[in-house]
Amino acid sequence: MAFIGLDNPDMALALAVGIALIVIFLTILILRLAGGKASRARTILLVGLAESGKTRIFAQLVSGVPVDTVTSMQQTETEVELTDGRRTKKFTLIDIPGYDRLRSKYWDDFKSRTGAIIFVIDSSNISTTIKDAADLLYTLLADPLVQKRGMPILIACNKQDHPLSKTPKVIKNQLEKELNAIRLTRAASLGTTDDGDSQRTILGDPNKELTFANLRNPIEFVACSGCPGPITNSPPSTPKAGSSPSNSANGSAKQEPDLTALVEWVLKVV
């Protein structure tokens, strides 16, 4: 018995056209989804407290030379091309404001487009800003979207040219201590509310000490400085990703500031 309608040329043509349209639609959908994922992978978000030096880093990555900047009050977005002499990568870089009343809005607006995060910290005054920096970092790390995508995160310990700047190792230890304290506070607060979104509030396994090593996102620390010296995207001798200028917490001499380690990380993740 013939399939109903297939012996009718008009019906057969209509069926063929319908199938072709469905195939075209699905192909376009798959290509758009794949393109969106690739675009996210090539988008990096600069986040940090106000006055941490985000905008100066942004400007120097874009121009390749030191640039005087002012504190940003809105997002700045551009396409950037970086090279180390061996690799050349193009990506989208977005700098969002660091002021508390602004950054939450811009974070919610841009996180869905993001594939990686550079979290900038002012190493020269970390003793006075560590609690605020840790609170912001905790919020980002506990975000369900950040965890779901496994976004790589770079903690850029900026202003290493300052004589009182702390090393990445010291900053890492201080952040872990503060993050554990924040987790205890948020867990206690969660227990007194009916808020079911515990994944946003509780970071890591509450029965284990919180360390960067046991979080699901790959997290690295580098020393860098967005001022005052020039940077080069093709340094004569490129240190390994994660390396930093020689520095100490007691004000000893430092090498010329640069963004070499930060550039190496970017080239690795995009």
N, C-alpha and C positions, 0 to 999 in steps of 0.2 A: 504494500500500500504506500503510495507516494505521500511525502510530508505535505500537509495541507498548505496550499498556496504556492509551493515551489513549481508546480506545473503552469503557474500564471507568470508570464515574463515580467509584468509590472511589479508583482509582489516580490519576485526574486531580486529584481533590481533595487527595490526599496530596502529589502533585507540586507543586501550587500552594502548599500550606501550607509545604512545604520551601523553595521559592524565596522566599516571603515572609519566613521566618525568617532565611534567609541575608542578604537585603537589610537586615533590621532589625539583625542582628549587625554587618554591615559599616558601617551608618550610625552605630551606637553607637561602634564602634571609631574611625571617622574623627573623630567629635565629641570623643571622649576625647583622641585624639592632638592635635587642634587646641587643645583646652582646656589640655592640659598645656604645649604650646608657648607659649600666651598667658600662662599662669601663670608660666613661667620668665622671660618677657620683663619681667614686673612684679615680679621678685624681685631684690633687690640684697644682696650680701654685703659686710659690713664686715670687712676683714682688715688686719692689721698687727702689729708687735711689741708686746709688753707695755709699758704706760705711754705708748703713742703718743697716747692720747686718744680711742680708738675709742668707748669706752663713753659718754664725755661727749657726743661728737657724736651717738651713737645717742639718748641721752636728750633732747638738745635738739631733734633732728629730730622726736621723738615729741611732746614737750611744748610746744616753741616758746619755752621760757624756760631760763635757766641752771639746771642741776641738779647737786648734789654727787653724785659716784658713787664706787664702789670698783672695783678691778680685777676683771673678770669671770673666773669659773672655769668657766663653762658658757655655752652659746649662749643668746642672748636674741632672741626673734622677736616681731614685732608688725606690724600693719597701720598704715601711715602715710598721711596725706593732706597734700599740699603744694600751695601756690599762690603765684604771683607777681603775682596780680591779673588776669592774662590767661588763664592756664591753671591747671587744677586736676587733679592726678593722684593716684591711689591705688595703693599698691604694698606689697609685703612687704619688710621690712628685717630682716636677720639679722646680729647681732653675734656673732662667734666669738672665743674666748679667744686672747690673743696669746702666751701662754707656749708654748715650743717643744714641750714634752711633751704639750700639749693641742691645739694648733692643727692639727697634722697629721691627727689623728683627726676633728676637726670639719670640716676642709676636705674630707676624703674623704666624709664623711656628707652634706654640704650642697651640694657643687659641682654635682651633677646637677640641682639645683633652681634654679640660679642663671642669671640672664640678664645681669647686669652686676656689676662689682666696684669697690668703693671701697677703695683701698689707702692706709691712713693712715700718715703719717710724722711723727715729732716733729722739727720744723725747728730746735728749740732745741739739740739735742744730736746733730745728724746726723754731726758729725765723729767721734763715738765709736760710733755705731750703723750707719753707712753700710754696712759689710760684711755685717752680719746682715740689714739691710733689703734689700740687693741680692740676697743669697742666697735669701731668702724670695720676693722678686719674681721672680727667675729661675725658681724652681720653679713658681710659678703660671703664668707666661707660657709655659713649656715643656710644661705639662700638655696632653695631646692633646685633652681635652674643651674646654678653654678656646680652643685654636686652632681646633678643628673648628667651634665655634659662633661664632667671631669675637667673643667677649664684649668689649664696650666696657669700658675700665678707666680709672678716675680716680685719679691720684696726688694725694691730698689732703695738701698740705704744711701740717700743723697747727701750732698754738701760735705763730702769727705775732704775737701780742701780746708775746711774749718779746723783750727787747732784743737778744739774740744769735741770733735765728732767721735762717736762710738763706733766700734767695729761691727760688721754684720753678725759676728758670733755673739757679741754682747747683746745686741738688739734682739737677736733670735731668742736668747735665753730669757730676756725681760718680757718679750711678747708672749712666750709660752706660759710664763708665770701669771701674767695678767689674763690671758685667755682662760686659764683654769679657774681663776677667781670669777670671771664674768660668767662662765658656765654654771658655777655653783649658784650665783645670784639669780640667773635666769631660770634655772631649774626650780629653785625655791619659789620664784614668782609664778612659774607655770603651775605649780602644785596648788596654788590658791585661786586659780581661775578656771574657767570652763573652756579656755582656748585649746582646740584640738590640733592646732598646727605646731606640734612639738618638733617636727623636723626643721622648722625655720629657727627654732629657739635653741635646741640642744645640739651641740656640735660634738661629733665623735661618740665613743662609747663612754657613758657617764661612770662606768665602773672601772675605767682605766685613766691614768694620767694623760692629759691631752698634750701631745707633741705633734709637731709638723710632720714627722715621719709616719705617724699612724693615721693621717687624714687621707681621704680618697683623692683629693686634688694634688697633682705634682706641684710642689712649692720649692722655689729656690731663692737664695739670698745673694745679692751682689752689692759691692761697694761702687759708688759712682759719684760724679759731680757734674752738675749742669753749668757750673761757672767756676772761675772766670776764664779758664784756658780754652783754646779751640779743641774741637773733637775731630776725629777722623774716622770715617767708615771703613777705611782700608789701612789700618795701622801697620807699620813695618814689621812689628812682631806682635801678633795677636795672642793674648793670653787665653787660656781655656775658659769656657763659659763658667761663671761663678767666681772667677778670680777677682781680686780687688787691689786698688792701690795700697801700698804699705802705710798703715796708720796704727794709732794706738789711742787708748782712752785718756792718756795723760798729756796729750799735746805734743807728741814727738813729731819730727819732720815727716812730711808726706811727699809722695810723688806728684807730678802734675796731674790735676783732675781730668777725668775723661769719662766717656760713656761706652768704652770698649766692651766691657763685660755685659752691659745691657744690650748692646747691638748684637753680640754673639748669641744671647738668649733669644732675641727676636728672630734672628736668622734660623734658629733651630726650631722654633714653634710654628712659624707661618708657612 
